[in-house]
Amino acid sequence: MCRNIKTLFNFDPPATDQEIHDAALQFVRKLSGTTKPSKRNEAAFEHAIVSIAACARELLDSLETSHPPHNREEEAAKARAKKPDQVRMIL
């Protein structure tokens, strides 16, 4: 849960609304301590996701940099290269 919210700023193409929503969802899950709210808390959970996504979009749209945008494919390849091979042991 929420271990891997990715950087969304300064990429070409820019972050999509879906990527921002997914990051907001991970953040709300982490804060609430649950991946699926009870029926009683669904509205609050969804409201938080929408609010955080809107704030995140506003932030990303207002940030400035002099660095050239990162290439998504190159960054994904770097991330994959960093992950150690997972070996399953049969007991």
Backbone torsions as a table, in degrees:
resi	resn	phi	psi	omega
1	MET	NA	114.3	169.0
2	CYS	64.9	20.1	178.9
3	ARG	-76.8	-19.5	-169.1
4	ASN	-136.2	57.9	172.1
5	ILE	-76.2	122.1	-174.0
6	LYS	-85.9	153.7	173.6
7	THR	-65.3	133.4	-178.0
8	LEU	-114.5	-7.4	-176.6
9	PHE	-88.0	143.2	171.8
10	ASN	66.4	50.3	174.6
11	PHE	-119.6	152.6	175.4
12	ASP	-121.7	115.3	-0.7
13	PRO	-73.1	160.8	-178.6
14	PRO	-62.1	163.6	178.7
15	ALA	-57.4	139.0	178.2
16	THR	-85.8	164.1	175.6
17	ASP	-60.9	-34.6	179.3
18	GLN	-66.2	-41.3	178.3
19	GLU	-63.6	-40.7	178.9
20	ILE	-67.2	-42.5	176.8
21	HIS	-59.8	-44.3	-179.6
22	ASP	-62.2	-40.1	177.9
23	ALA	-66.1	-41.1	177.9
24	ALA	-63.7	-41.0	177.5
25	LEU	-60.5	-46.2	178.5
26	GLN	-60.7	-41.2	-179.4
27	PHE	-64.0	-45.8	179.7
28	VAL	-64.9	-40.1	176.7
29	ARG	-59.8	-42.9	-179.7
30	LYS	-65.0	-47.4	-178.7
31	LEU	-63.0	-40.6	-176.0
32	SER	-82.8	-19.9	-179.0
33	GLY	77.8	16.8	-179.7
34	THR	-142.3	147.9	177.2
35	THR	-91.5	-21.0	179.4
36	LYS	-140.3	115.5	-178.1
37	PRO	-72.8	159.5	173.6
38	SER	-68.0	162.9	177.9
39	LYS	-54.6	-37.7	-178.1
40	ARG	-63.2	-30.3	-175.7
41	ASN	-106.7	3.1	-177.9
42	GLU	-57.3	-44.6	-177.6
43	ALA	-63.5	-43.6	179.8
44	ALA	-65.4	-41.0	179.4
45	PHE	-60.8	-50.3	-178.5
46	GLU	-66.1	-39.7	178.0
47	HIS	-60.7	-42.3	179.2
48	ALA	-62.9	-42.5	179.7
49	ILE	-60.9	-47.2	-179.0
50	VAL	-63.8	-43.1	-179.4
51	SER	-64.7	-45.3	-179.0
52	ILE	-67.3	-39.8	177.6
53	ALA	-61.7	-40.7	179.2
54	ALA	-65.0	-42.7	178.1
55	CYS	-65.0	-39.7	179.3
56	ALA	-64.6	-43.0	178.2
57	ARG	-61.8	-44.1	178.7
58	GLU	-60.3	-43.4	178.6
59	LEU	-62.3	-51.3	-178.2
60	LEU	-60.0	-38.4	-179.4
61	ASP	-71.6	-22.2	-176.7
62	SER	-98.5	-14.3	179.4
63	LEU	-70.4	147.3	178.9
64	GLU	-128.5	151.0	176.5
65	THR	-152.5	154.8	175.6
66	SER	-98.1	-4.5	179.1
67	HIS	-79.9	145.5	176.7
68	PRO	-67.8	152.2	-179.4
69	PRO	-62.9	148.1	176.1
70	HIS	-76.9	149.7	175.4
71	ASN	-89.6	124.2	-176.3
72	ARG	-59.2	-43.4	-177.2
73	GLU	-65.8	-40.7	179.1
74	GLU	-65.0	-42.9	179.7
75	GLU	-65.5	-38.4	178.3
76	ALA	-65.6	-39.6	178.3
77	ALA	-64.7	-40.7	177.4
78	LYS	-61.9	-43.1	-179.6
79	ALA	-63.6	-42.1	178.6
80	ARG	-63.6	-37.8	-178.9
81	ALA	-67.4	-29.0	-179.8
82	LYS	-75.6	-26.7	-177.3
83	LYS	-70.5	127.8	177.1
84	PRO	-72.1	150.2	176.5
85	ASP	-62.7	133.2	179.3
86	GLN	-94.1	124.7	-179.4
87	VAL	-112.2	128.0	178.8
88	ARG	-94.5	132.9	177.9
89	MET	-102.8	134.5	177.2
90	ILE	-97.4	120.2	-178.8
91	LEU	-90.6	NA	NA
